[in-house]
């Protein structure tokens, strides 16, 4: 009989095979160095316990197919380590139109609808994120169906604080050497190579290290 961790690793490995077939911005052997770039900013959205001792930082693009595929994987990892791990989202809108979708997400955060709108946009990503011809009107409609007050959101999305978020995240990604999405850091460490298994193993290692405590 398989133990639960073994089953989860097998599932993550299967997901990885799909991820690598999806997006040219995600490739095996991918590793980015954090030197010179801030990984977490006060404005960064957080999923999971805000005071969790281990932080996964994901530089992501809402139009990236691999980011969409990895999202449930990361959520599963958070569920494996309840109270111990949080996910910090950083924006790297590399695809055409992704900057406007980031603005939708930030407007959703102002309304307390961040996670629901994010998940709705990812679920229907193939409909709106057509590379070279994104349907941004549809992206807005999807956010509205998810519960976003669109009139308020359209005003919030173009405010100076949202401009600052976009500018800062792109600057941090550039300073940190992030050129592909998704790019993950766990407790400040880049993955040894890109993959679901590598992400899980690094998270597990960091959680165990935190539980052991200094000098143990």
N, C-alpha and C positions, 0 to 999 in steps of 0.2 A: 504493500500500500504506500502511495506517495504521501509524504508529509505536505502540509500546506505551503511552506516556503518553496519546496521543490516544484509544486504545481504552479505557483506564481512565477517562478523563474522560467518555467517552460512556456507559460503564456507570454511573458515579456519577450522571450526569444522569438516566438512566432510573430509577435507584433513588430519586432525589429525587422524581420524579413520583409514585411509589408512596407515599413517606413522607408527602407533603403530603395524600394522600387518607386517611391512617390516623387521625391523632390530633389532637384539638382543642388539645392542649397544645403543638403544633408548628405554627408559621405563618410564612409569608414575612414579611420585614421585621423579624423578631425579633432584637433585640440587647440584651444586658445589659451593664451597666457593673460592673467589678470593684471599684470604689472602696469601701473600707470592709469588704470581705470577704476572708478568706484563701482562696486558691485551692487550696493544697496543705497538708495536715496530715501529721504523722508517721504517723498511723494510716491514711492513704489507700491503698487498694489500687492497685498499679501493674502494668500489663501492658506487656511489652516491657522493654528494658534499663533498669534502675533509674538508671543514670548517663547516659542519653541527653541530649544537649544541648538538645533541643527537647521541650517537654511539651505534650501535648493534655490539657486538663482537661475531663471531661464530667460535668455534673450530670445524673443520670439517675434514672428510676423504673423498677424491674424490670417493672412492669405496663404501661408505656407502649409502645404499638405502634410509634411512630416510633423509640424507643430500640432496640427489637428489630430493626427494619429497618435502622437505621444501624450496628448492631454489625458486620456483615461489611464494611461500607464502611470503617469505622475500622480494622479488622484489615487490610484491603487497603492502606490508606494506610501503616500500620506496615510492611507487607511491602515497600512501594515504597522506604522509606528505612531499610533495616536498620541498626541501631546508632545511628541519629540521632534517633529519635522514640520516646517512651513515652506511654502512656495512663494518666492518673490518674482513678480513678472516685470521684465524690462522690455521695452519696445525697440525693435529693429525693423522698421517697415521698408524692407527691400523691394517688395513687389509694387507695381503700379497701383495706386489707389489705397494702399494699406495705411498711409498716414491719415486718411479721412476715417478709416475704420478704427484706428487708434483713438481718434477724437470721439467717435461714438462710444467707445469703451470708457473713456475718461468722463464723458457726460453721464454715462450709466453709473459710474462710481459716485458721482456727486449725488445721484438719486438713491444710492444704496442698492443698485441693481447690477453691480459689476459681474458677479459670477453667473447670474441667470442670463444676462445678455451675451457674455463671452461664450457660454455653452450653446446658446441658440445660434450664434454666428458660426461657431465651429461645426455644429451639427449640419448646417445648411451651406457650408463653405463651397461645395462644388457648384452651387447654384449662382453665387454672386462673385466668387473669386476666379473668374475666367481670366487667365493670364493674357495680358495685352488688351483686355476689354472688360474690366471689372464692372459689375452692375451695382454701383454704390447706392442707387435709389432702393434697390432690393435689400441691401444691407441695412439701410435705415428702416425699411418696412419690417424686416425680421426682428430688429431691436424693439420696434413698437409692439409687435405681437408678443414679445417676451416681457412686456410690461413697462417699457420706457415711455415717459411723457415726451413725445417727440418735439412738441413746440418748445418746451423748456430746454430739451437736450440740444436742439439746433443752435440755440443761443449760447448755452454753456460750452459747446464744442469749439467755439472760435474765440474764447476768452484768452487773455495773456497767460494765465497760469497753465493752460493746456499747451500753449505754444512753448512754454518753458520746459514742460515735461518731455515733449517731443525732441526739442533741441538738446536737452541734457542727456536723455537716454541714447540718442545717436552719438553724442560726443563721448559718452562713457564706453559705448560699444567699440567705437573707433580706437579709443585709448587702450582698451583691453584686448585689442586684436581680434574682435569678433567679426567674422566675415561670412558666417553661415548660420542658418537657423534650422532647428533649435540648437543653441549652445548652452550647455549646463555647467554650473559651478556648484559644488557641494561644500559648504563650510569654507568657502574661499578657494577650493581646489578644483582645477579643471579635470574633466574625465581623462583617464589615460588614453582612451580612444572612444570614438562615438559608438554608443549602443545602449539598448535598454538594460542588458545584463550589467554592463559597466556602471550605469547610473545606480541600479539597485545595490550593487556590491559596495560602491563608494558611500552611499547613504547608510547602509548597514554598518560599515566600518566606523563612520563618524558617530553614529548613534551609540554604538558599543563603547567607543572611546569616551564620549560624554558621560555615559553611565558609570564607567570605571572611575572617572574623576582624576585629577592631577596626582601623579605619584603612585597610582594604583597599578 
